[in-house]
Amino acid sequence: MPTKTKLEHYTDLLQKSVDGLHDSEKWLPFLETASRLYKYKFRDQVMIHAQRPNATACADYNLWRREDIAYVNEAMPDYIGFVFAPSKRQITPDVALELKNALHPDIQTAGVFVNSPIEDISSLYRHHIIHIAQLHGNEDTAYINELKAVTGIPVIKAIRADSEDAVIAANENPSDYLLFDYGTGGTGKSFPWEFLSHCKRPFFLAGGINATNIKQAKHYRPFCIDVSSGAETDGCKDKEKILTLVKEAHL
């Protein structure tokens, strides 16, 4: 079974504390657990996408900078992303497993996919390489429902936030979370964030977020802030940028 998230852990502790509230000595553990749950559930989160820097046409594993994992282990974002979709950032399941094994256990891993076979996602989930699936293709309601029924994996569905109507329509998506981005994603550009006022569900916010605008992004109350190029310098993960962004997101 997948490892419990911090939120699930604190929720279980809270329920156990509630069950014993007839004993006055139980009130202090209850309040402490409730405080932890509140701080975890409602704080802003940040996702850092892990990728191969200098991704020219080369499959040599040694091109991966292991220090990137050390950076996120120090910064402690809530998630990092492994890109399995065909792109310059794509990694293999074997590489993802190697990185996952070096990752701090409190950091969750998202797998980024584009129209992938459900079995591919299921395999990564069964082997505890990913905790959540982030879908960026043409995955429709039937696909998402089948994926969730077959695997039980939580699902993030990326939405092109090119209009207010697109955000409104996304509220009916069967995914667990929405992710709003500019265009098809990966552009480093942002969309008009005022569209987000029409979202009635927990959402991830992506697209052009960096140290100069993350405070503004937080005003729209995203469940999670997804940064990629904003945490890089010359195509490589930048330790100081990662530390700054995670700190700001968690304030």
Secondary structure as the mmCIF struct_conf table of DSSP 4:
data_model
#
loop_
_struct_conf.conf_type_id
_struct_conf.id
_struct_conf.beg_label_comp_id
_struct_conf.beg_label_asym_id
_struct_conf.beg_label_seq_id
_struct_conf.end_label_comp_id
_struct_conf.end_label_asym_id
_struct_conf.end_label_seq_id
HELX_LH_PP_P HELX_LH_PP_P1 PRO A 2 THR A 5
HELX_RH_AL_P HELX_RH_AL_P1 LYS A 6 ASP A 19
TURN_TY1_P TURN_TY1_P1 GLY A 20 HIS A 22
BEND BEND1 ASP A 23 ASP A 23
HELX_RH_3T_P HELX_RH_3T_P1 SER A 24 LYS A 26
HELX_RH_AL_P HELX_RH_AL_P2 TRP A 27 PHE A 42
BEND BEND2 ARG A 43 ARG A 43
STRN STRN1 GLN A 45 ALA A 50
TURN_TY1_P TURN_TY1_P2 PRO A 53 ASN A 54
BEND BEND3 ALA A 57 ALA A 57
HELX_RH_3T_P HELX_RH_3T_P2 TYR A 61 LEU A 63
BEND BEND4 TRP A 64 TRP A 64
TURN_TY1_P TURN_TY1_P3 ARG A 66 ARG A 66
HELX_RH_AL_P HELX_RH_AL_P3 GLU A 67 ALA A 75
BEND BEND5 ASP A 78 ASP A 78
STRN STRN2 TYR A 79 VAL A 83
BEND BEND6 ALA A 85 SER A 87
TURN_TY1_P TURN_TY1_P4 LYS A 88 ARG A 89
HELX_RH_AL_P HELX_RH_AL_P4 PRO A 93 ALA A 102
BEND BEND7 LEU A 103 LEU A 103
TURN_TY1_P TURN_TY1_P5 PRO A 105 ASP A 106
BEND BEND8 ILE A 107 ILE A 107
STRN STRN3 GLN A 108 PHE A 113
BEND BEND9 VAL A 114 ASN A 115
HELX_RH_AL_P HELX_RH_AL_P5 ILE A 118 ARG A 126
TURN_TY1_P TURN_TY1_P6 HIS A 127 HIS A 128
BEND BEND10 ILE A 129 ILE A 129
BEND BEND11 HIS A 131 HIS A 131
STRN STRN4 ILE A 132 LEU A 135
BEND BEND12 GLY A 137 GLY A 137
HELX_RH_AL_P HELX_RH_AL_P6 THR A 141 THR A 151
STRN STRN5 VAL A 155 ARG A 160
BEND BEND13 ASP A 162 SER A 163
HELX_RH_AL_P HELX_RH_AL_P7 GLU A 164 ALA A 170
TURN_TY1_P TURN_TY1_P7 ASN A 171 GLU A 172
BEND BEND14 SER A 175 ASP A 176
STRN STRN6 TYR A 177 ASP A 181
BEND BEND15 TYR A 182 TYR A 182
TURN_TY1_P TURN_TY1_P8 GLY A 183 THR A 184
BEND BEND16 GLY A 185 GLY A 185
BEND BEND17 THR A 187 GLY A 188
HELX_RH_3T_P HELX_RH_3T_P3 TRP A 193 HIS A 198
BEND BEND18 ARG A 201 ARG A 201
STRN STRN7 PHE A 203 LEU A 205
BEND BEND19 GLY A 207 GLY A 208
TURN_TY1_P TURN_TY1_P9 ALA A 211 ASN A 213
HELX_RH_AL_P HELX_RH_AL_P8 ILE A 214 LYS A 218
TURN_TY1_P TURN_TY1_P10 HIS A 219 TYR A 220
BEND BEND20 PHE A 223 PHE A 223
STRN STRN8 CYS A 224 VAL A 227
BEND BEND21 SER A 228 SER A 228
HELX_RH_3T_P HELX_RH_3T_P4 SER A 229 ALA A 231
STRN STRN9 GLU A 232 THR A 233
TURN_TY1_P TURN_TY1_P11 ASP A 234 GLY A 235
STRN STRN10 CYS A 236 LYS A 237
HELX_RH_AL_P HELX_RH_AL_P9 LYS A 239 HIS A 250
#
